[in-house]
Amino acid sequence: MNDFLTLGSDGRVVDHEGKTLDYKRDLSGSEGVLRTVVAFANSAGGRLVVGVADDRSVVGVDDPVTAEMRLANLIADSIRPQLLPTIELITLDGRTVLVANVPVGGQRPYYLKEAGRYGGAYVRLGSSNRRATRLLTDDLARGAGSRTFDRQINPQADIDDIDPPVLERLLDRPIGEEELLTLELVGRENGRLRPTNAGLLVACPGPQRFFPHAWVQCGRFRGRDGLDLVDQADVRGPLPLAVDEVMSFLQRHRFLRAEFGAGDPEWNWRRRDISSIPETAIRELVVNALVHSSYSYGGTAIKVIFYDRAIVVESPGGLVPGVTIEQITHGVSVQRNPALARVFREAGLVELWGMGLRTVIRDLADGGYEPPDIEELHERLRVTVRIPDHDPRRFTPARPRKIAGAGGGTGARASESSEQMIKSDHQVDSPSHQVDSLSHQVGRLDESALGVLIAVSERDLSRSELLAGLGLTNETRNARRHLDPLLEAGLIEWTVPDRPNSRLQRYRITDAGRARLNSPLGAAE
């Protein structure tokens, strides 16, 4: 029964070739057919359809039964270990095609017998087949077995290469010998404790001595072509500690803006700094890269690149055999490094198995960002998150998805940040005001003055309330610094002007203050 091949109005098959689907016109090019079958078995499985041309037109096979036998014999005679896909005959538009359903093999690596294990193994990359390198071939074998690379004892290391205090600080508890064994960070060999690869990656002060590529390369590139390198950092050391260091690098190059009204309902004008990049989603991508990269063979480091209009996280190893991009975005989780993943989980760096990319997609959508672009390259996986143009001359923040809160909205207003000054036309809904263009921002008032104006534009407030909202104590020196200049400028006024020390005294905005609040003068250029 055909449940996947659909014809369009033009008579062509609708589905395009991809990681798990390949079309062949006939069996005349048997080498290409066999490479595809091997690549499917070593990757995520797939369907080989014979009788469909490259343009997806259905040509069929002339003698279906003979073609079926020939395909079965080719696979049986030419591929090792033995592989037994199911072969079906399907009718499309009055023509018969062959469909070989190739599962993910349990005895990887599969290879062409004549070329041998290290010359005839292929993997699927998009809609093409790539010959596996010797190291990747060995990695396929490890992945098919029960003893993954991270669980294997490292023959070059000794127990003294693990620093227990590093692990204890990470997990926030004492770690003894039995727990090291339970976590598979050490193993017994000839009666001695020896570190596993996972143990070295998470608890060795310098794991790069054993895995030269197990580090993170960070870069900030400017310009439309992304070639102007303005900052870089090499993050080395135990992998779990790399997460905060990578995020610190990215935060050096973000913009900040202040929102007022996103806090406690009673103090609905308190300031909250909002990052110009989706930090929660990016952090999850960095964690995923550290946990799921392949450390079993040399190559490039994990890369985190901050461009003007995108942040790219690229990890070596590509997808784990058996999964596709579509599957991982829907929560399918196959762990390349289960022992490493467990430590990240117990350290609180991973919340729920299989939720990583789903969480990223959700967080990006909530923040007003596009879904990430996920590309499987040769022995690498690249995730690209599109961000607002971070050229300061063109920056406009993303518009978050509106989520109802205590006041029926976020109650936020944008302002310049003390860390970086940005130009923004960010729109934020509030119960009684709306900021929807650059003309609604106040430019040359400092943030505390802006916060006071916004606060008293909502309701009259006492001195203690205003200073508390600024995070200050109710002292005269603080009032002189933050409130008196606004009084003297005529932007705010007392509600009891003839009795400055009245217990009923409040501050309110004046017409001049309201005009200044809504004036484009002084806005960031």
N, C-alpha and C positions, 0 to 999 in steps of 0.2 A: 504494500500500500504506500503510495507516494504522499508524504506529509511535509515535504519541504521544497520540492521543485514546483515553482509556479510560473506559468507563462503570462507575459504581458500582452497588451492589445496588439503589439507588433509581432507576436509569435516568438519572441525571444524569452529565454529564462530570466526572470526578474532578479534573482540573487546573483550578486557579483562574487568572484573568487575572493578568498580570504584565508585566514589561518586554518580554517577547518573545512574548506571547500575548494576543489580544483576541477577544472574541465579539461578533457582531452578529446580531440576529434576522433582519434582511433588509437589502435595499439601499435602503429608502425614505429613510433619512437619509444621503444620499450625502456630505454635507459631513463628517460624523463618520467615515465609512469612509475618505475621502481623507486626512483629518488623521492617522488611524492609520497608513496606508501611508507617508505622508511621515515621520512620527515614527519608524517602524521603520527606514526607509532612512537617517535621520540619526543613529540611535543604535546599536543592536546587532543590527539585523535583527529578524525575528519572523514569526509566523503569524497571519493574520487569518482567522477562521473565521466564515463566514456560514451561519446556520441553527441557531444555538445562542442561547437567550435569556439574559438577565442572570442568571437563577437556575441556569444551566448545564443546563437541560432542552433536549433535542434537539427542535427543531420542523421542521427541514429546510427546503428551498426547493421551491416548487411546480413550477417549470420549470427544472431544473438547467442545461440547455444554454443557454437564453436568459439566465439569470442569470450564467452564466460569461462570455458575450459582453458583457453589459452592464458587468460589473466590469472586464473588460479594456479596454473603450472608455473607461470613466470614468478609469482610471489613465492611459491613453495621451493623452487629451484635456486632462486637468486638472492634471497634475503636470509640473514642469520641474526639472532636465533630464529627458530621457526615462528612464523606469524600466520595466523589464520583469520583473515577478515571475512565477513559475510558478504556475498555478492548477490545482488538482486537484479532482476530484469523489470524495467519500468517503462510503461508506454506514455509518451509525450507527443501530443499533436499527431497521433497516428504512427509514430516511429518508436522503436525500442532502443533504450539506452541501458548501459550497465552502470550500476552503482555499487562500488566497493566501500563498505563501512569498516573503517580501520580504527580499532580502539587504541587508547593509550597503552603501550606495551608494558608489561610487568617485568620484563627481562632486559630493560634498556642497558646499553645502547643497541639498537638495531642497525644493521649495516649491510651494504652490498657485499656478497660473498667474495666476488673477484677482487674488490678493492681492499678488503680487509677491515678490521675493527677501526683502525686509526686513519683510514683513507676513504672508507665508504659509509661513514655515519653522517646523516643529514638531519637538520632541524628545520622547522617551518618558521619563517619570518614574514608575516603578512601573507601575501599571495605567492611568495617565492620560497625556494628551497636553498638552504645554505649548508655547505660542508662544515661539519663540526671540527673544531681544532682538537688536538690531542687532549688538552686540559679539559675542554668542555665534554669530550667523550667520557673521560674519567668521572666528571661531575654527574653526567647522566647515570652512570653506573651506581654512584653513591646514592643518588636520589631514588633509585629503584629499590635499594636495599633498606634494611631497617636501621642501619647505622649511618646516620647522616654525618656530613663533614664536621659540624660543630660538636657532635657527640664523640668524635674520635680522639683518642689520646694523641697529643702532639709528641712525636719522637725526639724533637730537639729541645724540649722544655723540661724543666724540673719544677717540683712543687714550690721551691723558693721564688719562682717567677710570678707566683700569684701573691698579691698583697691583700690579705683578709680585711684590713681596715677599709680599703676602698669599697669592698662589697658590703661591709657592715654599715658604712655611711649611706650607701645607696639604698639598702633594704631597711635601714633603721632598726637593726636588731643584731645581736651577736650571731656569728656564723661559725659553727663547729664542723668537724670532719664529716659527721654523718650527713649534715645538711648539704655540704659541698658535693657529697656523693649523690644525694637525692636530686639535687639540681643539675647533676651531670656536668659539673664544672671541674671535677676530678674523676679519675678512675684508678682502678688497681691494676698494676702490671708487675708481675713477678714479686708480689707481696708488697710493693711500694706504691704510694700515692703519686700519680702523675697528672698534670693538668690536661684537660681536654682543650680543644680549640676554642670552645665557648668560654671556658674559664679564662683563657688568655685574653680573649676579646673584651671581656667585661671587668676583669679584676687584675690584669697586668698593667702596671703603670706605663709601660711602653710596648703595647701589643704590636706596634709596627716593626719591631725587631723580628717577629715571626711572620707577619703579614704586611709586607711593605706597602700594599695598596689599601690597607684598612684605615683610611682617614678621610676627612671631608675637605674638599677644596672649595672655598667660597670666593666669589668675585662680584664686584659691582661694576657694570659696564654702562656707560652713557652713550647717547647719540642714537640717531635713527638706525644706523647700521649696527649698533651694539658692539663697536670695536674699541671704544675709548675706555680702557681700564683705569678706574680711579681709586680702587681699593681692593685688597685681597687679604685672605687669611687662610692659613692651613691649620685645621683643627685635628689634633692628634691626642692620643691617650685612650683610656677606656671608653668604649663606644657609648654606654649610657650617658656619660658626662658630656658627650659631644652635642647633645640636643640643645642644652642651654647656651653653649658657646656659639652654635650656628645661629640661633635665634638672636643672640646679642649682636652678631655681625649684621643681620638683616635690620635690626632695630636702629642701628647707627644710620641707616640710609632711608628710613621711613619718614613720612611727615606725621605730625600730630596736630589734631585740632581739638578744641574743647567743646563739649556739650554741656549745657546747663539744663537741668530738668530731668536727668536720667537717674536720679538717686532716690533717697527716701521721700515719700510723698509729702511729708511735713516740711522738708527742705527741698522743694522741687526745683530749685535753681542751682543746686550744688554742681560743681564742675566735675566732669569726667573726661579724661583724655581718650580720644578715639584714634586708633592707628589707621594709616592710609593703606595698609596691606592686611589681608585676611590672616592674621597671625595664628589663630587656632587651627585653621586648615593647613597652613604651611607647616606648622609644627608636627601635625599628624603625618604629613608627607615625608618629613625628615625622619621621623621615627620609623615609618614603613621602610624607607630606604636603608636605614641602619639594620633593621631586623631581617629584611628579605634579600639583601645583596648576597652575591656569591663571594665568599672569601677563600675559596678553595683553589683559585688559580689567579695568576697575575693579570694585570691589565691596568685600568685607570681607577682612580679614587672615586668615591661618591662626589658628585658635583652639585653645588647649590649656587645658581647664578641669578643675580638681581639685575635685570635689564630695566630700561625706562618703562616698558609696557608689559613686562612679564617676569615672573619668577619661575625658574626651571630647576627641577630636582631630577637628577639623573643618577641611576644606580647600576652597577655592573651585575651581569648575570641574566638579565631579561626575566621573563615570566618563568615560574616554576613549571616543569612539564606537567601537563594534565589540566591546565587552566587557560582560559582566554581572557582578553581584556573585558569582554562583555560579562563574563562570570565574576571577575573580581569587583566590578562596579555594582554587582547585585549581591555581594556578601559572601561569595564562595572563597574560602580561605584554605590554601595548601601551604604549609610552612616549610620553607627551605631549611631554616635553622630553628628547630623546635626548642632546644635548650636555651639558645639566645633569646628567643621570644618569651620564654617563661620568666627569665630574669627581668626583662623589660616590663612584663605584666606585673610581677610582684613588686617592682619599683614604682608602680603607678604610672608608667609611661605609656602603657597600652591599656585601654579600658575593656573592650569586648572583642573577642576573636571574630574576624570576618567583617568588622564594622568600619575598618579604617577608611577605605575609599568612599563608602556610603556616607560616613560622617563628614568627610571632606566635601563631597558634593552637596550635602544638606547645608553645611555651614557657609559654603560659597553662595548658594542660592539665597539663604537668609540675609547675607550681607550685600546682595545685589550684584554678585559677580557671576560670570559665565561658568558653565561646567568646565572642568579641566580637560585639556587635550592629553590623551595617553597614547604614547607611541612605543611599539616594540621594535627596537633597532637590533643590530647584530650584537648579541651578548650584552645588551643594555636595555633598560627601561627608562623612558623619559616622560615626565609629567610636567605640563606647562600650565601655569595659572595666569590668566590675563588680568592685569591690574590697570588702574587709571594711569595715564601718562605721567611719569614722575620727573619729567622735565619741569622745573619750577615755573616756567613760563606758561605751561599748558595744563597744569594739574587740575583735575576736577574729581573729587572723591566719588566712589561708588555709592549708589543709592540703596540703603538697606531695605529689605522687605519689612513693611510696617507690621508690627506685632502689638496688639492691644495691651496696654499696661494698666496700672492703677488709675491713671488719670484719663484713660481712653486714648493715649498716644504716648510718644516718647517724651514730649515736652522739651525737645532739644533745640538748641540754637548754636550755630557754628561761630567760631571766633578764631583769631590768630592764636598759634601755640607759642609757648615760651621756648620750645625746642627748635621748631622751624616755622617760618612764616609761610603760609600757603594761600593760594588764590583758589576759591571754591564757589561753585554755584549749587552746593548741596542743599537739597530740600528736606526739611524735617517738619513733621506735623506736631502740633501742640494744642492743648485744649483752648487756648485763647490767642495764640499768635502762630504765624507761619513764616519761616525763613526760606525764601525760594529763589533768591538771586544774590549776586554780589552786592547789589545796592542795599541789601538789608544787613550787611556786616558793618561793624564799627572798626575802623582801621587803626587809629593812632592812640586810642585809649588802651591802657594796659589791661590784662585779663581780669584783675580784681575789680577795676572800675567798670568794665563791661559786665561782669557778673552782678555787681550791685545794681546797675541800671536795669538789667534784665529782671532781677528779683523784684525791685520796687515797681516795675511796670506791671507786675501781676497783682500785687497787693502791698499795702503799707506794712513796714516791718520795723521792729525796734533795733536799737544799736546792737544788743546782744545777739539777736537773730541774724543780722547781717554779718557780723564778725564771725559768728559760729559757722555760717555758711561758707566763709572764706577759710575756715580751718584755723581761726585765730581766737585768742582769748579776749574777753570783754574788758580790755584795758584802754585807758585814754590815749596812750601812745599809738595804739593800733587804729583807733578812731581818727586821730589826727592825720595819720598817714593815708588811710584808705577812704575815709568818708568826708573829712573836712575839705579836701580839694574839690570834690564834687559839689559840696554846698557852696563854696566860694565861686565856682564856675556857673552856678545857677542851674545845674543839671538835676539836682535833687533839692528837697526842702523839708523843713520840719512841719509836722502837722499841728504842733503847738508852738508857733514861732516866738511868742512872748515869754515862754517858760521853758528854756532849753533843758533844764534838769527835771522836768515833770516826769512822773512815773508813767504817764500816758503818752509820752513822746514817741512818735514814730517818724519814719522817713518815707517820703513818697516822691515819685518822679514828677518833674515839671514839664511844661510844654516844650521848653528848650531841650530838656533831657530826652524826651520822646522823639523830638525832631532829630537830635544827634544820633539816637539809637537807630533811626531809619535812614540816616544820611549815608550816601556813598563816599563822602569826603573822608580822607584819611585811610580808606581801605587799602589793603595790600596791593601794590602794583605788580 
